[in-house]
Structure formats: C-alpha cells, structure tokens
C-alpha cells in the first residue's frame, strides 16, 4: 500500500467549528484565487480557468446535492485564511438554503486525512431570504427581516465558510458539495455537512428545486486564500 502524503493543518480544530481557528494572514502573504464552478458536461468541475459558457446544475432540496471536483493539484498549495463561495442560484420556491462543504480528496479519491483525522476543510450554510442581513466576512446570520425570493430569479449569494490553514500535497483534489440538507451523517466518517434545523421554515419552502448557475455572466466560484509560493 502506498504511503499517503502528509497534510499539515497549521491551525487547531475546534469541535464546534470544523474550520481551524487561526490568526489573520496579511494580504501581502496571501493571493486570493478563484476556482470556478462549471457544469458544461456530465462531470461537474472546479476549474482554475474561468468558463466563458454558461451552464447550470440543479438539486432537489432537501434530498439531493451537487458535487464539483477540481483536477489533481499540479503542485503543493497552502490554504491560509478565510474561504467563501460566491454562488449564483435560483429556486423553484420563495426561499432556499445553501449548505456548502469543502473537502480535500487524496489521489485515490478517498477523503484526505488531516493530521491523521478525516475532516472537511470548511463548511457553512446560508438562507437566501436573509441574504441582505449577513455582513460580508462575518459568517453570521441575522433574523430581523426576511426577504423572500422570486421563484426562478437568479440571485448572487455569498456563503462564508470560515477560516482554514492547511497544506495540501500535489495530487490532491478539492471537492465542493452544495445541498439543502441540514446534516449529512455517515456512520463511519461523521457529519460532512451542516445547516439549519429541518423544522425552521415551512415545508413548502424547504422542498423544491435549487439551480446553481455557472460561467458567463454568472461566475459561481470558490474563493481560496493561497499562500504565496516561495
């Protein structure tokens, strides 16, 4: 069996927040790099090159989800700082939840082990009807006002994923999962996603078709803070 490469988490994991708690990295040391979502083919991908063609992919909330996968890393990278997903999305209902999880996969396709433990890199959720009430960079949700959606309209939404600091070796892949479930639980691996309580909004709002738009004028993307290469 081939020995797995080391993945160094340079932060400390907290049981209540999967993302490592780290000190802020100065902008002079970090390059914010976009990984673009694309659904032009049957394989939904994360691309380092911005797609010019528009594409869409949908899931039926809360039962199904979408997975976007990057190509193998061509060289080692260090993720260091706050992550976010900027998503252009529409719903068949007047509200939608976006539960977003970022994982690292080893070359064999298995979830990468972080310091000997299996865990996601970052995750969070947002409710679209409260999109105006989430201060950028805070990752927190306010409850004072609800602005329902126009069904099928496309909205630009930002999901703050918290901070991470980890080195990923060449050959790893990044996996972005988007769904509407509150918790996806695997008996062996533990929770891989999180979100709002199932009963926190009417059933007719919870169940519907959510569509993620990518490319062209709807450049959905994962925003990665990468340390400068020496």
Buried (B, 14 or more C-beta within 10 A) or exposed (E): EEEEBEBEBBBEBEEEBBBBEBEEBEEEEBEEBBBBBBBBEEEBBBBEEBBEEBBBBBBBBBEEBBBBBBEEBEEBBBBBBBBBBBBBBBBBBBBBBBBBBBBBBBBEEEBBBBEEEBBBBBBBBBBBBBBEBBEEEEBEBEEEEEEEBEBEEBBEBBBBBBBBBBBBBEBBBBBBBBBBBBEBEEEEEEBBBBBBEEEEBEEEBBBBBBBBBBBEEBBBBBBBBBBEEE
